[in-house]
Amino acid sequence: MRKLVLTIALLVAVPALPTPAHAQSAKDKASAEKFFRAVERAYKGGQYLIAAQAFEEALKLYPVPAIIFSTAQAYRLQYFIDKDPGWLKRAIELYRQYIDKVPQGGRRDDATASLAELEPILSRIQAEQAGPIKTREFAAQTQILVNSQVEGARATIDGDGGEVPLVRKVAPGSHKVRVEAAGYFPVEQSVAAVEGRLLPIEVELKPMPAKVKVRTEKGARVSIDGRVYRGSLSGPIEVPAGKHFVSVSRSGRHGWGLEITVKRGQEVDLAAHLETTTQRKASWWVMGAAGAVYIAAGVTGLQAILANGDASDLEDKRQSQGISPAELAHYQDLRSRRDARLRDTYVLAGIGSAIAVTGVLMYLFDSPRDEAPPMSSGGGTPAAKTGLALSPVVGGTLSGLVLSGQF
């Protein structure tokens, strides 16, 4: 039973597999599409003979109505350029083929209108020449057709070049094709020409990146389009061509930002000068003030130590020799002065510590802020950043931290 089930499964699966004929059809369609893309560029450049020749090759591979109609159009346009009646007759033949293959819809009305325009012209020419007009055909030649997706690209075949699409008659065998365009990496490859055929070659050019070098102070953070760059700033940063927003930030510095537009292969040198923030400057002043208060605390502490020393000397004299009433009064004054200076020292040390902590917090929480990109020409504002900020505050009788945020 298992063998029977397996056999049935194989019989069902076989029709789904592509046959050699199907594979060849797909290959021919892909080749025809290469010709079609080359024709598109040829049309833009007014190279209708190249377009017609490429279409003829596409018809051999994939004779569908759309290609038949487009080929007729190419011959029609070429006739109006050089007035060769051979192209005129070939255009009429192809329009009639299209009408035969498309009974209704499609471009049938356009084909009919073109026939109504072209057939009287052909009849008049035949009457003038007193004989039939022969259809112009492309002789079988070994040729290479080079195309690229880049506007303005240039190609060479064995050193003989021109703007794409480029067609050159060659000998059968291997040939060197090179394609290049401004802002793209050039491509060079070897191709094998087939005798009596037009060989389509499509070369895809890879765009060169633009390079942006940012000169700024050490420790700064560079972001491009909101993405932080993690590499070394000693060399350029590669970016795709187009518009970008470059921002530079560092703790204690105002953010720097600039919108730039770069071309493929362009190198841009930017100098980002970062200005110190008011908060960073204030933090140094606050810590300097803390230092001054600590010095004052040191002075009062020294005064307390000196007063305590003098009082100790009088206490020793009182216990060994005795002291006069004046000396006793001086002893008591020294002890009071010592206690007062100690209190001053403790108070000043506390104030100095509070100011120092405030200065340190101001320094630490002066976080870098990236510049926001400018508003677009279509209006609107940049997206707000969500986050919290901790800012120290010092007042006459109040010190502390303020928590602020943007939501």
Secondary structure as UniProt FT lines:
FT   HELIX           2..13
FT   HELIX           14..16
FT   HELIX           20..44
FT   TURN            45..46
FT   HELIX           48..61
FT   HELIX           65..82
FT   HELIX           85..101
FT   TURN            106..107
FT   HELIX           108..129
FT   STRAND          143..148
FT   TURN            151..152
FT   STRAND          154..157
FT   TURN            158..159
FT   STRAND          160..163
FT   STRAND          166..169
FT   STRAND          173..180
FT   TURN            182..183
FT   STRAND          184..185
FT   STRAND          187..193
FT   TURN            195..196
FT   STRAND          198..203
FT   STRAND          206..207
FT   STRAND          210..215
FT   TURN            218..219
FT   STRAND          221..224
FT   TURN            225..226
FT   STRAND          227..228
FT   TURN            233..234
FT   STRAND          237..239
FT   STRAND          242..249
FT   TURN            251..252
FT   STRAND          256..262
FT   TURN            264..265
FT   STRAND          267..271
FT   HELIX           278..320
FT   HELIX           325..364
FT   TURN            377..378
FT   STRAND          387..394
FT   STRAND          399..406
//
